[in-house]
């Protein structure tokens, strides 16, 4: 999930070039031989005493279940190279990234680690902490079956540095259909005034209008409000040039965000994203704004049925906009079991791996040849939306801003959550932009 950093120049936001091809499908699901993830023979060998150390923050919900399925396939196909799961929980990757930074600084990297496509990944590239993996793309033909715009987000100075496993959507409004009916909300809100009216009705009905969790989920909410208010083009400009943070549009967005916070649960800071999502599933809250990894959580963990147990729509004001992110995996310099890591990356880019992982996690595949029959009701909707929507890169989940810039936003947001002073918050965001561009 997932979710937390960006690069200075969100190349994806410029291009709609990679959105449509994801709906291209294969009529038959590929069954991949154990030693040939790309449909070719002669993959790298690993020693009988080897292992595979993979670092991620996939510890809960559909993401953990999806990883478990990948681990099961890996261990069956590589019995002499067992998978060592080095996940770190908390903060949608915030805690994991702190631990990873310490390991990389100490030159004790795992064999592969998770990083979001975009600005976040480039931090590791520029620090010389990961190897280019052009040879893997050439061997398995990944450049031909992954969108060019997505590949541009993981490319630096002509070299590719990670294998994307999915595409997520951040701007999703999840809701409980039964709660909405009970509260007299007859239409899922698509615009800001409708949203405020619906939240008011939910409050009157005695339920939490908008469930919320710890601070990263609060930043996630902020970015969706920003995109809804100023649109994807101006959103991209904020991160590309650093200009525009002191404009009336940003002021309006911050005031709208402040208003939304008045409709949230008072214990938000102590809840995980799963906790906040469960409030909706349990009928204790009407709405929650979260990425589509929540689909896997509702469907797999909570056994809820799409459209009856839970529903979804684009966050109000973002219809026709896809606030996107992508999880990807790297080849660290000094990986202790490099041959195993190379095999792992080849596996992750395979159709089998992506069609195994994504239907469970609640994401659509990075590959363009997925089998759509494997994807549930929500994900079929997401595949369709991805084809036609305008694109906006996620802040919270690594696309548009560097790790340092994200940290400055986190600091500013933390202070705002205490004092609720919009003017000071906006000034802090202006200063953060000036510092990081």
Secondary structure, DSSP 4 states (H G I P E B T S, - for coil): -------SS-HHHH--TTTGGGG---SS-----TT-TTS-S-PPP--TT-EEEEE----SHHHHHHHHHHHHHHHHH-TTSEEEE----SGGGHHHHHHHHHHHHTT---SEEEEETTHHHHHHHHTT-B---HHHHHHHTHHHHB-HHHHHHTEETTEE--EE--BEE--EEEE-HHHHHHTT--S---SHHHHHHHHHHHHHTTSEEEE--SHHHHHHHHHHHHHHHHHHHHHHHHHHHS--TTSHHHHHHHHHHHHHHTTB-TTGGG--HHHHHHHHHTTSEEEEEE-THHHHIIIIIS-PPBTTTBEEEEPTT-TTEEEEE-EEE--BTT-TTHHHHHHHHHHHTSHHHHHHHHHHHT-B-SBS---GGGS-HHHHHHHHHHHHSEEEE-TTTTSSS-HHHHHHHHHHHHHHHHH--HHHHHHHHHHHHHHH-
